[in-house]
Amino acid sequence: MSHAIRGLEQTLGAALFLREGRSVRLTSDGRTLMRHVERGFGELQLGIGSVLAQAPRLLRVHSAPSFAAQWLLPRLRRLLKEVEGLEVRLAAGTDYARFLPSDECDVDIVYGMPSPDFHGAAMHQNLIVLPLGTEVITPLCAPALAPDIRTPRDLLRHTLIESETKRVRWPAWFAANGHIAPEPRGPRFDRSFLSLSAAADELGVALESTRLAERELASGRLVRPLRDVCEDVVYTGHWLVFPRSMRYSQPLVVFVGWLATELGLELDLEALDGPAD
């Protein structure tokens, strides 16, 4: 710093500081220059603020496909309307984001709690992982099929749609209701949104999350034939994951707050200020 100041003084041909022992103070020329420098920095700050105010706040979201299609996308318009200037880039896939520069991802909504084995122990310690509440897994079908389904045993006479990547499947549900699941013989899908669509089209009965089926249940395309009759399975299916370094990002803070409101949860990022465990 001292070399830079001396170089500036040589360029100007004027002393900017008076050096008195270990202390320094501005000369008359130094005070004159300081007034202009302060105005210059003030204008620079105003310019930067104007650019930031006009620039869209980009949030790059990666999500499990069915959560993206069934839950997030139907609400996206409401999010963008509530948060002026927010720009969301949404990508869906079954792989967990690794949060590498090539991933182009700020936050990931994953199905199933991510294991440290996937990201690596060092990276996992630098991630924040938040559960997105519990989900109810129950039989769902088109209204036309519902009258014939009054007990869990009645399902044995119907085509059961298999969601092959679901963590809660028919054997677990039948066991919870005191029955043995039949051998799989219905259509199989690797995405929940496909199973829900098939059930709405009367291809059979799907065992799916009521959260993912909110639109179909609200519109009447799907119903819960055994509501208040069977033992539903409740579990935590989806998790929010992002690098600890992102927790102060304004777009992320807004997104997490919005998610919490929509899901009826308390997700407090201020409580995550401490170092990684």
Order of alpha helices (4+ residues) and beta strands (2+ residues): alpha-beta-beta-alpha-beta-alpha-beta-beta-alpha-alpha-beta-beta-beta-alpha-beta-alpha-beta-alpha-beta-beta-alpha
